[in-house]
Every structure is written in C-alpha cells, then in structure tokens.
C-alpha cells in the first residue's frame, strides 16, 4: 500500500465480508484491518455484516468446491456492494486484494470485479496482479511485522467445513480459530 500512496493514489479501505463465519472470526479479521488502517492513517469503511443475505446468495451451492460457483456468487455479492459504495461516494476506481492469496483464482476474482464495475458508467475495476514482483512475499513480511492474525481458511462456513474435513483425513487437528498469529510463538 505504501507504493500506492507514494504514487499519489488516495486509498480508502472498504470492509465488506458477510461470508466470514462465525461472527467472532469476522470481528477478529475486521479488527486486524481497522488496526492497520489506523496505523497507515487511511480511511476505513465498515459495511454491514449481512450474513443472512450472503446465505441467501449461496443457497444451493453449499457443496461447491473452493474456487467454484459458490465463490463466484460470493465475490459477485461483495463486488456489487463495493461498486455501489464507490459510485455513491464519488470513487471512479475500485480494486481488491483478494487475488494476493495463492488459494484464489485471480481470473475468477477479476471477472467478478469487472462485471460489477460494468453496472455503472465511469466506474473502473483495477485488476492489479498483487502476486507479481514479490507481492505475495511482501504480504507475508507485512503480516509477520504487524503480527496479523493468520487465517487458516477462506472465511465461509463451507470453507471451514471442507478444510477441517481435509485436515482430519490427513490426521491433523481441526482449525482452532483466533489463536494463530504471524510472528508470535
């Protein structure tokens, strides 16, 4: 983000993640974002935790695999809301850092972002590749330096279910939410 700020681009962090389950996980992830935004002196926008709306959007997709139709529906919902916020508040460009995760399909994410932007004349989705030029490594360095909470699943109830099932089959313990932080023993 420092490079973006050096380029003179004004940033606002928008947090809209109705997919995150349970609510304690949502609050922990949100607080990590708030903490970092405050450190950087960036505006932080917290949109409602519309969990019931999210469940409605993904109904029937509960058994879709990670990166499947359920993820597309989730991204669509989140980008649609982000695009609407951008238009309502005079932003001409919006983007997402979702693509920095190696577990996510950047084409899927960017496709949803562009689709949401097309709904509003003059709004553009910036499909920057955050993984390039050491971006993923930089994310890990920042996470360690800031001692961020280390997420072990995407966030949704179905990702948690599937991740824990996979871990159990491998003889590993299920995820214990809220205990693993970068840089802490």
N, C-alpha and C positions, 0 to 999 in steps of 0.2 A: 504494500500500500504506500510505502514511502516513495517508491518510484512514481506512482500515480500522482501523489501530492507534489513531488518535485516538478512534474510536467504541468502543474497548474490546474489539474482537474479537481474540481470541488467534489468531495465524496459525502454521501450520506449512507449510513448502514441501515438497511431495512431488514427486520427480522420477522419472517412470517413462516412458521413451521408447524402447522396444525397436525402434521403427520407424526410428530415425535410423541412416543409413548414410553412409559407412563408420564403423567404430568410432572413428576419430580425430575425426570430426565429432561423434559422440556425446560423447566425452570433452571436447572443446572447449566444447560447449554446456552440459554439466553443470558444468564448472569456472566458467563465467560465472555460473551460478545459485548455486553454492556461494559464490563471491566476494561476490555481492550479499546473499545471506542472512547471511553473516558480518558484512558492513557494517551491516545493519539489526538484527543481534542476533536473528535468527529461527532457530528450529529447522529443520534441513534433513534430509529423509529421502530416501535414495537406494535405490530398489528395484533389483532385478537387471536387467541388460541381457539380456533374454530374446529375443534376436534370432531364434533358431530357432523359438520359439513364435510370434513375430509372422509370420514367413514362412509357417508352417502356417496361421495365421488368414486370411491374404490370398491363399492359393493359389487360382488360377483367376481372380483379379481383377487380374492384372498389367497389363492393358491398359485398365482402367477409367480414365476421366478424373479429374482433380483435382476434388474435391467429389462424386465418385461413390460407388459401392458399396464400393470399396476403402477410402476414407476413413472411411466409416461403420463398416466392420469394424475398422479401426484405432482409431477413437475408442471403439467398444464395448469392445475389449480393454483399453484404457488406463483407461477409466472403471470397468469391472468391477473391475479391480485396485485402483484408488483407493478405490472404495466399500468393498471388502473391508478394506483397510487402515484406513479410517475407522471401521468397525464394530469391528474388532479392537482399536483403540486409543482407543475412547470418544469419537469425534467424532460430532456429530449433524448437521453440515452440511459439505459439501464443494463446491468450485467449480473452475473452470478459467479461465485467462487465454487459452486458445486463440482465443476469439472476438474478441480485440482486433485480430487480423490481418484486413485487408480482403480477403485472399485466401481466407478461410474462410467457410463458411456457418454463421451463428450458430444458425439453426434446426436444422441437422443436428447441431451440437455439443451444443446444449442438449437435443435429443431423446435423444441417447445418454446424457447425464448423468442425465436424469430416469429413463430406463429402468434404468440401473444402480442408482439410489437406490431404486427400487420393489422391488428384491430384498430389502431389509432394512427391517423396520418401524422407524419412528422416525428413519430417515436421510433427509435432505433435500438435494437438489441446488439450489444457489443460482444461478439463471440471470441473473446480473447482466450488463447490457449495458456492457461496458468501453469501447465506442466512443463512448458518449454523453458530453456535457458536456466535450468536448475530450480524452477518454481516449486516443484514438489519437495526438493531437499530444503529449500528456503522455508517452506511451510513447517517442516519438521523442526528446523532450527528455532524458528519463532515460537513454536509450541513448547519446545524444551525451555527456552529462555523465559517465557511467560508462565511456565508450569501450568499450561492449559489442561483441562480435563481431556482425557484420552478416550474418545468414543470407540466402542468396540462393535458397533452395529450401525446400520444406516440411521435408524431412529424410529421406524414404524413398528407396530406390534408384530407384524408378519415377518419383518426382517429379524427381530429379536427371536421369534419362534424358530425360524429357519436356521439362524446362526447357532442357537443353543442346541438344536437337533444335530447339526453338523458336528459341533464340539463334543456332544455326548457320544456320537458314533466313533469319534477319534479318541475317546477315553479322556477327554479334557473336561474340566469343570465348566459349568454354565457361567455366563457373564454375571458378574456382580456389579450392578450399576452404581456409578457415583464414587468409586473408590480408586480408580486408576488415573494418575495424572502424569504428564510428561515431566521428567526431571526430578521427580520425587521417588524416594525409595519405598 
